[in-house]
Amino acid sequence: MKSILSFLLCSFLLNAQAHSAGPIVISGTGNPAAVFCDKVRGQLVVVESDKQKTTFCAIGKAMVGQWALLSAVVHHSYRQAIEGLLNSSSCEAGDGVIVNGQRQDNGSQISFCEYPDNSIIELETLRGGAQARQNQPLIKMILKTQN
């Protein structure tokens, strides 16, 4: 009888401990924008500013926010960063704010435009516009999905 009670007590304690260990987290496929960037052979670039860490997808030398790229290519929805690039407009014209940061991979300084819709684009990419040679792989990727 004593061993049955001991067994039941141990079972109860083990069961209670297992349930109090916290929630079970099931890992999914990852950040959809990061997965997409990798799929199109882009390079994820993390930039740290005073405000936050921001992730870009670099297509060649052109850098745009990973979510803005995913939205444009997959969902055919242009966020302000993509509209600014296609229309060759300035950051300020779209009510954007210029933010300075530092790349985590190589420590170099980078400036980017952050728009009210939270989309981002690297400043040199934006200033080059749709006609800049360095932006052509990105532009072709975006426009190809519209046909």
N, C-alpha and C positions, 0 to 999 in steps of 0.2 A: 504494500500500500504506500509505504514511504517512497519507494522508487517511482511509482506512478505519479505521485504528487510532485516529486522533484522533476520528473520528465515534463509534466504539464506546465510547471512554473518556468522551466528553462525555455520551453516552446513559446510560452506567452511573452517572455522577455525578449527573445530573439525576434519574434514577430513584431513587437512594439518598436524595437530598435530599428528594424528594417523600414518601417513606415515613417519613422521620425527622421530619417536620413536626408530628407529634402526631396524636391520634385525630381522626377526622372526627365532628363533632357534628351530629346532625340534630335540628332544632328541631321539637317536636311542637305540639300545640294549646294548650299552656300548663297552668297549675295548674288542675285540674278544679274545685276549690272556688272559685277566683277567677272562672273562666268561668261557673260556675253563678250566683254572686252577680250578675254582670253580666247574665246571662240573665233573672233575676227582677227586674231594675231596681234592684238594691241598689247601695250605694256601698261600695267597699273603703276601710277606714280602718286605717292602719298606726299602731300605738302602740309606742313604745320605752320599755322599763323598764330597770332595772339589769341584769336577767337576759338580755333578748332583745328582738327585734322581733316583734310579734304582729299578725296581721291579722284584723280583724273585718269582717263584712258588716253594714252598716247598712240596715235596712228601715224607712224613715221615721226615727223617733227611737230605735227599738230597735236595740241592737247585740249581736250574738252572734258567736262565732268562726265563721269561714267554713267550717271543716271540720265543726263541730257542725251547722250549718245544712244543708250538703250531706248529711250522714249522716241527718238527720231527714227531710228532704223527699224525697230520692231513694232512699235505702236503707231508709227506715222504721225506722231504728235510733236510739233516743234516747240521746244521750250525757248525762253528768251535768248539763251546762249547760242543756240543754233540759228535762230532768226537773225541775231546780230551778225553772225558769221556770214550767212547767205546774203544779207542785205548790205554787207560791208559798213555797218554803222558802228559808232563809237560806244564805249561802255556807258558813258553819261547819257547818250541819246535814249537808251533803254532803261534809264533810272538805275543803272548799275553802280556799284561801288568798287573802286580799285582796292584790292587787298594784297599785301606783301607777305610772302612766306618763304619757307626754306624746304627744299626737297629732302626727304629722309634718305633717299638712296645715295646721293652724292654731296649733299650739303649746300648745293648752289641756291642762290636767291631766285625767286620767281614772283612775278606779279600776275594777278588774275582778276577778272571781272566777276563779281557776284551780283546776280540780278534779284529783283524782288521775289521771283518764283523759286529762288534758291538754286537755279542752274548756274554753272560756272564755266568759264573758258579762259585759257591762258591768254594773257594780254597780247603777246606777239602773234598768236594764232588769230585772234580777233582783228588786230590791226592789219594783218596781211589780207584778210578778206577772202572771198570766194575765188579770186583770181590768182592768189599767191601759189607758186609752184609747190612750196612745202605743204600746203593745205589740200592739194589735189586728191591724194588717196582718201582723205576724210570726206571731202566734198562728193567724190564719186560714190562712196559708200552710202552717203545720205541720199543723194539724188537717184541712185539706182533703185532704191526701194519705192520710189514714187511712180515708176513706169508700170 
